[in-house]
Amino acid sequence: MLFLFSSDIKGFSLLELLVVLVIVGFMAVLIPPRINGAMASTQAKATARDVISALRQARSTAIVRQKEFVFKVDLTHKTYAVDDHKIYKMPNKMQVGLLTARSEQISEHVGGIRFFPDGSSTGGRVRLSMENLTLFIDVNWLTGKVALLEDINPESMAIGYQLDGNL
């Protein structure tokens, strides 16, 4: 067998390799913070979906069983539960607030939203914040319907009795 080597074979110069390494280094420094921000946003939205699901479950259970059910939020421990059954933990970095009726304040940092057999509720709003994202979960007092609100005026949170996890 005969191998032919050509002098026309070109490779990369040391300068070209260094330029590529510098670009890769800059990318390694700049990309992780953006990924962390995107992950925080994803985690906050996932937590909001879980809370919405628990609220809807509490409403449905109240209607089906014809019995009042309470969705409770513990701002100190960052947990929530439906009638003290399984307790769900929120991410440690999440800031939590609760706007609810005074009658549903259980302690200084624990409150709830009560659902009645006809589907109505005491109403309220749960605020979930993580990094630059704030989500509001609204529970209509008349219908008990649960909705995710993203673009609302934070001052509208001040109507009613507010528990804040940052006290």
HUGI-V230066 format. One record per helix or strand. SS is the DSSP state (A for helix, B for strand). FROM is the first residue (numbers start at 1). TO is the last residue. If there is no record, write none. Layout:
BEGIN
ss->[SS	SS]
from->[FROM	FROM]
to->[TO	TO]
END
This chain:
BEGIN
ss->[A	B	B	B	B	A	B	B	B	B	B	B	A	B]
from->[14	69	79	87	95	102	105	110	121	124	133	146	154	161]
to->[65	74	82	89	100	104	107	115	121	130	139	149	158	164]
END
